[in-house]
């Protein structure tokens, strides 16, 4: 009996035909609902995501191009600034040379003024020395003449005339010696 009972009971692995039909209909309905509502949403989300990624890539590429343009502008500005700095340095050097030349010229002018002033002082000192020497030589001449003549020249005008004639003779002798030496 047990065998008979076992033969009447369905096998657990094989589904019943009603369950099989109900499963197929439920699967078709589920497939239809997914195809009608879920798949378009997935497609829409996929397209949005693709657009977002492509847009992001495009924006990234545009940003990269803008960054490259800004970098080129920066490098151009930097090159311009370097050229400007070089020009400023050259101008400063030229100005320094000009100032140096002006200072040298001023120093030469000052040296010429000092030299001229020195020459004037030397001339004035020589003239003063000549006057002093003339006076001394004149006095010594008179003393010498008094001794030689044994007479005293009391008159001042006569004394001055004698000194002047003596100094004139000395000047003529000095000029003759200078020209003869040359």
C-alpha positions as CSV (number, residue, x, y, z in Angstrom):
1,X,0.0,0.0,0.0
2,X,2.6,2.2,0.6
3,X,3.6,2.0,-2.9
4,X,0.2,2.8,-4.2
5,X,0.0,5.9,-2.0
6,X,3.3,6.8,-3.1
7,X,2.2,6.5,-6.7
8,X,-0.8,8.8,-6.2
9,X,1.1,11.6,-4.7
10,X,2.7,14.0,-7.2
11,X,6.4,14.3,-7.3
12,X,7.7,17.4,-5.6
13,X,10.0,18.3,-8.4
14,X,7.5,18.6,-11.2
15,X,5.0,21.5,-10.9
16,X,1.3,21.1,-11.3
17,X,0.0,22.3,-14.7
18,X,-2.2,25.0,-13.0
19,X,0.8,26.3,-11.1
20,X,2.8,26.3,-14.3
21,X,0.2,28.3,-16.2
22,X,-0.2,30.8,-13.3
23,X,3.6,31.2,-13.1
24,X,3.9,31.8,-16.8
25,X,1.1,34.4,-16.7
26,X,2.5,36.1,-13.7
27,X,6.0,36.2,-15.3
28,X,4.5,37.7,-18.5
29,X,2.6,40.4,-16.5
30,X,5.8,41.1,-14.5
31,X,7.8,41.2,-17.8
32,X,5.2,43.6,-19.4
33,X,5.2,45.9,-16.3
34,X,9.0,46.0,-16.2
35,X,9.2,46.6,-20.0
36,X,6.5,49.3,-19.9
37,X,7.6,51.2,-16.7
38,X,11.0,50.1,-15.3
39,X,13.0,49.7,-18.5
40,X,12.2,53.3,-19.8
41,X,13.1,54.7,-16.4
42,X,16.4,52.8,-16.5
43,X,17.0,54.0,-20.1
44,X,16.2,57.5,-19.1
45,X,18.5,57.3,-16.0
46,X,21.2,55.7,-18.2
47,X,20.9,58.6,-20.8
48,X,21.0,61.2,-18.0
49,X,24.0,59.6,-16.5
50,X,25.7,59.3,-19.9
51,X,24.9,63.0,-20.6
52,X,26.2,64.0,-17.2
53,X,29.4,62.1,-17.7
54,X,29.9,63.4,-21.3
55,X,28.9,66.9,-20.1
56,X,31.4,66.6,-17.3
57,X,34.1,65.5,-19.7
58,X,33.2,68.3,-22.0
59,X,33.3,70.8,-19.1
60,X,36.5,69.3,-17.9
61,X,38.0,69.7,-21.4
62,X,36.7,73.3,-21.7
63,X,38.1,74.0,-18.2
64,X,41.4,72.5,-19.3
65,X,41.5,74.6,-22.5
66,X,40.7,77.7,-20.4
67,X,43.4,76.8,-18.0
68,X,45.8,76.4,-20.9
69,X,44.8,79.8,-22.3
70,X,45.3,81.4,-18.9
71,X,48.6,79.7,-18.5
72,X,49.7,81.0,-21.9
73,X,48.5,84.5,-21.0
74,X,50.4,84.3,-17.7
75,X,53.6,83.1,-19.5
76,X,53.2,86.0,-22.0
77,X,52.7,88.5,-19.2
78,X,55.7,87.0,-17.3
79,X,57.8,87.3,-20.5
80,X,56.7,90.9,-20.9
81,X,57.5,91.6,-17.3
82,X,60.9,90.1,-17.7
83,X,61.6,92.2,-20.8
84,X,60.4,95.3,-18.9
85,X,62.7,94.4,-16.0
86,X,65.6,94.0,-18.4
87,X,64.8,97.4,-20.0
88,X,64.6,99.0,-16.5
89,X,68.0,97.5,-15.6
90,X,69.5,98.7,-18.9
91,X,68.0,102.2,-18.3
92,X,69.4,102.2,-14.8
93,X,72.8,101.2,-16.0
94,X,72.7,103.9,-18.7
95,X,71.6,106.5,-16.1
96,X,74.3,105.3,-13.8
97,X,76.9,105.8,-16.6
98,X,75.5,109.2,-17.3
99,X,75.6,110.2,-13.7
100,X,79.1,108.9,-13.5
101,X,80.2,110.9,-16.5
102,X,78.5,114.0,-15.1
103,X,80.3,113.6,-11.7
104,X,83.6,113.0,-13.5
105,X,83.0,116.2,-15.6
106,X,82.1,118.2,-12.4
107,X,85.2,116.8,-10.7
108,X,87.3,117.9,-13.6
109,X,85.7,121.3,-13.6
110,X,86.3,121.6,-9.8
111,X,89.9,120.5,-10.3
112,X,90.4,123.1,-13.0
113,X,88.9,125.8,-10.7
114,X,91.1,124.6,-7.9
115,X,94.1,124.7,-10.2
116,X,93.2,128.2,-11.5
117,X,92.7,129.4,-7.9
118,X,96.1,127.8,-7.0
119,X,97.8,129.5,-9.9
120,X,96.2,132.8,-8.9
121,X,97.5,132.3,-5.4
122,X,100.9,131.4,-6.6
123,X,100.9,134.5,-8.9
124,X,99.7,136.7,-6.1
125,X,102.4,135.2,-3.7
126,X,105.1,135.7,-6.4
127,X,104.0,139.3,-7.0
128,X,104.0,139.9,-3.2
129,X,107.4,138.2,-2.9
130,X,108.7,140.4,-5.8
131,X,107.4,143.5,-4.2
132,X,108.9,142.5,-0.9
133,X,112.2,141.6,-2.6
134,X,112.1,144.9,-4.5
135,X,111.7,146.8,-1.3
136,X,114.5,144.8,0.4
137,X,116.7,144.9,-2.7
138,X,116.0,148.7,-3.0
139,X,116.9,149.3,0.6
140,X,120.1,147.2,0.3
141,X,121.0,149.0,-2.9
142,X,120.7,152.3,-1.2
143,X,122.8,151.1,1.7
144,X,125.3,149.8,-0.7
145,X,125.3,153.0,-2.7
146,X,125.7,155.0,0.5
147,X,128.6,153.0,1.5
148,X,130.1,153.2,-1.9
149,X,129.5,156.9,-2.3
150,X,129.9,157.7,1.3
151,X,127.1,160.0,1.1
152,X,123.7,159.6,2.4
153,X,120.8,160.0,0.1
154,X,118.4,161.9,2.3
155,X,115.9,162.9,-0.2
156,X,113.0,160.3,-0.5
157,X,112.2,161.1,-4.1
158,X,115.8,160.7,-5.0
159,X,115.9,157.5,-3.1
160,X,112.8,156.1,-4.9
161,X,114.2,157.1,-8.3
162,X,117.5,155.3,-7.5
163,X,115.6,152.2,-6.4
164,X,113.4,152.2,-9.5
165,X,116.3,152.6,-11.9
166,X,118.2,149.8,-10.1
167,X,115.2,147.5,-10.2
168,X,114.6,148.4,-13.9
169,X,118.2,147.3,-14.6
170,X,117.7,144.1,-12.7
171,X,114.5,143.4,-14.6
172,X,116.2,144.0,-17.9
173,X,119.0,141.7,-16.9
174,X,116.5,139.0,-15.8
175,X,114.6,139.2,-19.1
176,X,117.9,139.1,-21.0
177,X,119.0,136.0,-19.1
178,X,115.6,134.3,-19.7
179,X,115.6,134.9,-23.4
180,X,119.2,134.0,-23.6
181,X,118.6,130.7,-21.8
182,X,115.7,129.9,-24.1
